[in-house]
Structure formats: structure tokens, C-alpha cells
């Protein structure tokens, strides 16, 4: 809520997001770097997340696979990490 009125959320459901002090400081720093008030910066950030084709599974964001994008198996990732590819 800003100035006693709620934001126009275009029919999006309301949610409460709790952030710790470190994230608050980081968001304030990023907003300052782009010259925006913190409220406007966070609102724009959350809108972009809400409008993106992203879903959350157990708190982890999951992006849908692009058509034609290569797929790595667990074995591929393991060999890349160990340098044995």
C-alpha cells in the first residue's frame, strides 16, 4: 500500500513477500543505480516476473524450454563440471 491506497494490480492476486535486510539493501542499491525510487523499482521487477513465462516449483523459478534448444542431461552437466567432456 502506498499513501493508504493499494496499487492498481490489474487483477493480479495479492501476495505478501517477506525479504530480509540484505535483500532490502541490495534492492535499494539497484534502484539507486538506475535512479528510481525503491517502490517503483520493486514494482516493475515484480511485474516483469509476473508477466514472464516462468513458473515456480518449490520456490525455484523454472523457465520453459525454448523450441529447438539443446537439452543437457545430468551426465552432460557432470562431465562439463569435471572437465572430462
Buried (B, 14 or more C-beta within 10 A) or exposed (E): EEEEEEEEEEEEEEEEEEEEEEEEEEBBEBBEEEEBEBEEBBBEEBBEEEEEEEEEEEEEEEEEEEEEEEEEEEEEEEEEEEEEE
